[in-house]
C-alpha cells in the first residue's frame, strides 16, 4: 500500500502511498529512455542533518505544513492513506520496524523486543511485544491488537472500507503465544514482505468494530501510543497540535510540540521565507527551490527515494473505457518532454520513468513501456480512427456517435506542478484531436470528492513509496471488485495481474521476484492503467538549525529525535 499526495505524487500504505532526488542527472543503466543528464540520485543516502540528541536544544515547537487536514486519521481506511495523514500518524502510532536510508529494516524496540521467523514451512513469525508498550487509554498493547488488525484488513469482512489488504490476506491465523504479549502469526502462503505489516498498528478497541474503523477516526485520532500525543485538532484554524507524551516509555521526545498547519501548497514557500514554518517539501517545483535557496537560514536537503509522478487514467470514464483509446492517447503524450520541463530546471536527472514498480535508482528497474515508451502521433491518430473517433482533416476535436472526445483533467488548486503538467498534456492531446478540459478543484476536496470516487477522466499526483516496491504496489493495480477498489483509482485491472502479484509476493528469491515484477509492469502498461512520468525528487528546504529531519529517502522519521541545534 502506498500513500499519495497532489504535489508531486503521493501513497504509503504498507503497505505504501515514493521519493527520489531529482538532483544529479542520469545514466540510463542500459534500460532505454532518454533526456536528462547528470547522475542518478543514490537510493542509499539521505540528508537530515544528523545530530546527537544530547546536543540538541531541549524543547521547542516544530511547525509542519500540511496540504489539507486528513479526511480520516485511520491510515488503513480508504480515505486515510494520504501523505499528510502519514506525517501525523507516524508520531502517534506503533510500527514494527524502522528503516534506514538504504531501506534496511531495523526492529522497533519501543514496541517489540523481538520479531523472528520461527518456522519456514509453514511460514511463522513470532512477535514479542515490549512489556512496557501501552495504549493511551492505559490498555497494554497485546497480541489481541495484531489479531484485530489482521481481521480488519484481510478482506474477509466487506464492512471494513480498507485501502489495502496486501499481506494481511496472506495470513492464516494469529494466536496468542506464551503470554498476551506474544503473537504467533502463521501465513497460509509464503509472504516475502512480512516486515511491512503492522505499521502502523491500530488498537483492537477501534479495529474490532467496522463502524469505528470507518468513521471513528474522522474527526481526530483516538487511542494512540507514541512519543507524542494529541493535544487538539482545530478544524477552524486548520491546525493539529501534538505534544510530548509524558507516559511514553521510550526515549522522550526532544520537542515540546509539533504543530501542523494547513497551508496551500504553492503558498508554503512564502510561509517558510516569513519564518512561519520550519521546512517545505520542494519536490519538482523549481520556483520553490530558487526561493528557498535565496532565503537566509534555509538549507536544501536531498535524497534518493521511491516516489514518482504519474497520470492516472479513469478506465470507467465513458470516453476512456476503451483500452484502444487509452493506448492511442498514451502514444500522443511525450512523457520525456514533461520530465524535461519539470525536472530539468532542478539540475537533476530528467529521464522519464518507464516502470510502475521500480524507480530508476532501484535494482530491478527496466523499461517495460513497449510501444508507449516513445510518443508516436501517427500511430495515435491511426488507432483513434480505428476505434471510431474521427475528425475532418487534421484539426478539430474528434467525435464518435455524436460525442466529442473531451477529457476532464482534474487537478488541485494551488499546485503549480499539477497545472503545468496538465497544460502540457492538454497541448499534446490536442494534436490528435482530444479536447482536454483542465478542471481545478479545491485542494482539500481533490482526493476525497473527486479522485477517490472516480469523478474525473485524467489526473496527476504522486505515489509515495516504501522499502517494499513490489507488495506495496499491488493495491494500486489490483482488479476492482465492485466498489472495493483498494488504491486502484484507475479502476481497471486483470485477473492475470492479480495472479502474478499473488505469485510474486510468495517469491523469496529477490532476483526471481524482480523478474516477475517486471512481467507485471509490462501487463500494467498494456492496459494503460496509468502513465508514469518521472521519479519525484525528494528535496526539502529546511531551517539550518532543524536536526534529524529533512530529505529522508527510504528512511523512517524518528519523531522523538527531531529537534533544533539552537
Secondary structure as UniProt FT lines:
FT   STRAND          3..5
FT   TURN            6..8
FT   TURN            29..30
FT   HELIX           53..55
FT   STRAND          61..66
FT   TURN            75..76
FT   TURN            78..79
FT   HELIX           83..89
FT   TURN            90..92
FT   STRAND          97..99
FT   TURN            101..102
FT   STRAND          105..107
FT   TURN            109..111
FT   STRAND          112..120
FT   TURN            121..122
FT   STRAND          123..129
FT   TURN            131..132
FT   TURN            136..137
FT   HELIX           143..153
FT   TURN            158..159
FT   TURN            166..167
FT   HELIX           168..170
FT   STRAND          171..176
FT   TURN            180..181
FT   STRAND          182..187
FT   TURN            192..193
FT   HELIX           194..196
FT   HELIX           204..207
FT   HELIX           210..215
FT   TURN            216..217
FT   STRAND          228..234
FT   TURN            235..238
FT   STRAND          239..244
FT   TURN            246..247
FT   STRAND          257..262
FT   HELIX           265..267
FT   HELIX           268..273
FT   TURN            274..275
FT   STRAND          279..281
FT   TURN            283..284
FT   HELIX           286..293
FT   TURN            296..297
FT   STRAND          298..303
FT   STRAND          308..313
FT   TURN            315..316
FT   TURN            318..320
FT   HELIX           323..332
FT   HELIX           335..343
FT   HELIX           344..346
FT   TURN            360..361
FT   TURN            363..364
FT   HELIX           370..372
FT   HELIX           377..386
FT   TURN            387..388
FT   TURN            393..394
FT   STRAND          399..400
FT   TURN            401..402
FT   STRAND          403..404
FT   STRAND          406..412
FT   TURN            413..414
FT   HELIX           416..430
FT   TURN            431..433
FT   STRAND          435..441
FT   TURN            443..445
FT   HELIX           447..451
FT   TURN            452..454
FT   STRAND          458..463
FT   TURN            469..470
FT   HELIX           471..473
FT   HELIX           474..477
FT   TURN            482..483
FT   TURN            486..487
FT   TURN            489..490
FT   HELIX           495..504
FT   TURN            505..506
FT   HELIX           510..527
FT   STRAND          530..535
FT   STRAND          538..543
FT   TURN            544..545
FT   STRAND          546..547
FT   TURN            553..554
FT   HELIX           559..561
FT   STRAND          563..564
//
